[in-house]
Amino acid sequence: MLSVVGHSEKGDGGYLRFTLQHKTGEQSLGGRALDFHLLRETLNENMDLKNKTTADFILLGLFPRCRYPNLLIVLILSIYALASAGNSILILLIWLDPRLHTPMYFLLSQLSLIDLAYISTTVPKAATNYFSGKQDISFLACATQMFSFLTLGLAECILLTLMAYNRFVAVCHPLRYTILMSPKVCLKMAASTWIGAAGAALVHTAYPMNFPLCGSRKINHYFCEMPAILRMSCVDTSVYEMVKFVSTIIFLLAPFTLILTSYTLIFLTVLKMNSPKGRNKALATCSSHLTVVSLYFGQAIFIYMTPTSSHTPDQDQVGAVLGTIVTPMLNPLIYSLRNKEVVGALQKCTGRCCDRDNASVPVPVAVAAAAVAAAVLAAILDNSLEVQNMNRGNGTSTDFILLGLFPELHYLGILITSILLIYVIAFTGNAVLVLLIWADSRLHTPMYILLSHLSFIDLALISTTVPKMVINFFSRKKSISRVACGTQIFFFFALGGSECLLLTLMAYDRYVAVCNPLRYSVIMNSRVCLWMALVSWGGGALNSLINTIYTMHFPFCGSREIHHFFCEMPAVLKLSCEDTSLYEMVVSVICIVFVLLPLGLIMSSYLLIFLAVLRMNSPEGRRKALATCSSHLAVVSLYYGPAMIIYMTPRSFHTSEQDEILSMVNTIFTPMLNPLIYSLRNKEVLAALRKVASRRFILK
């Protein structure tokens, strides 16, 4: 056995020389000294090559010593969802309601846009690192995150100052308000905010990232923040710290002083008012803005205007959480709950009933958004539990392995990226269609209300399968827990069954509109619309609940590999140890009820419609009837075709690859194509889209 003697000496050239000795015999190997210079250079080169393949920085995360990190990250994600929903709703309200087309609300929409981007700069990366078990971030990604963070932070400082100036003009110079706060001035304010912030952020990103960094590359934070990067520098950063201090005076202290000066003048003017109502209104609008200013500037001044040595990394993280996560969530609440105009706009949008003249979507937008967010969050949490159990050394804790979409494909990354792009298009298209129907009074008819439900279903259907598949691909994890698998089956069947019923009811709506036009308003009244929606959702959910419970109660043995990209019932049944032929007969009967019978009713409805169209004397009436019916028929063909092949033919007639292709058409391509079919082939939808797209932001 050989060992290294515990002494070293300087040899020629100044290199360390060691002597190897035999452990047992204490015999020297001829006193032969080994020069490790070449070995050291080789090791250094290998380490450099290894470091090139790894990230340049390690993010230790949010409070790494926290005892309950799961609870903390779920809380942060919940705040992120609330902040995203609140700011998005506020932007949409300001955009859609003409009463909010004023300079104050224009600037408020910019603030919500900043908050939306601000919280998205840090939270997704922190959550992804936590759930994937990785903590690395590349040099480029770190610089990009720092630049985005500084840009948005500085933009918010400037914007809050301009909002205070707007309130000063409104209260102190009301007669000159339309001149001083004209549309051109508002646009210049917004442009100067973004450009000025981006320019300053570029300087303060390029300079810190240029410092040589030595030692540990561990950033004691959950994102790349400038003070945390500066702590890692090998050189003296005191000169730059002085430059940073001057910049913070310009972008923090000076704006904060201007805001306080504006509000001092405002309060002096308010005290001189004779009208109590005017005083209350002025104080109400100003108090909301002052609350936001206090929340934002307080933590920013503490972090950036005090020496780095005077506060710990944990204190920096607390301040960053308040500024980048909590404040973006509170801002829309402060401006909505304490503002009668915003509350009135929200009540106007949500208080509509389902009739022709004053109708809206009876299902709240928040329900669909919550369903989609829950699907994505469930996929992330399922992966996180698997990673944590693997780290504990338990092996895989999940009951099933999803082999994914065409696992033997050579260019799988391109396919997944394409599917992710399709998901974005489908999500955007269906969301826009729902918003158009919600916003345009000309589309408040039973046909478009049922169409909005179809878009809701498509949004949730594509979100049931794609997020989990994409997360599994990028995290290199293929597992899914038994509970998550059952949940996925339930939602997939519930939404699929609801779509079958809804397409049938939409065909009935077209039948009544063409064959009984004089009785249409009586037959398709608001109550009937509501019952149609309830029957679609309730029938699909009830059928899915029964099938999911029955499928998941079977014992599974042997390989738990599911040859699919999601938990589909036929693919899961193949893993069962027991004979499932009897249950497959029951499934065939259910498919007749939910697939074949509705398709027969749809075909019967359209047969009667075409006979009625042929008897029409007006060519324009025929074209209009055929146009609306052709869109619905195209959607029916896309949806029912693959469904019948998958669920109404014996399993021996089609392979796993064929099932995956048909499922892609049914669950990914159809939700993307549906809004395109209904928008590009429908003049009323196109007119509503042109109306919204051409609407200019007129400031009153």
Disulfide bonds with the S-S distance in Angstrom:
Cys142-Cys224 2.05
Cys214-Cys234 1.84
Cys485-Cys567 2.08
Cys557-Cys577 1.79
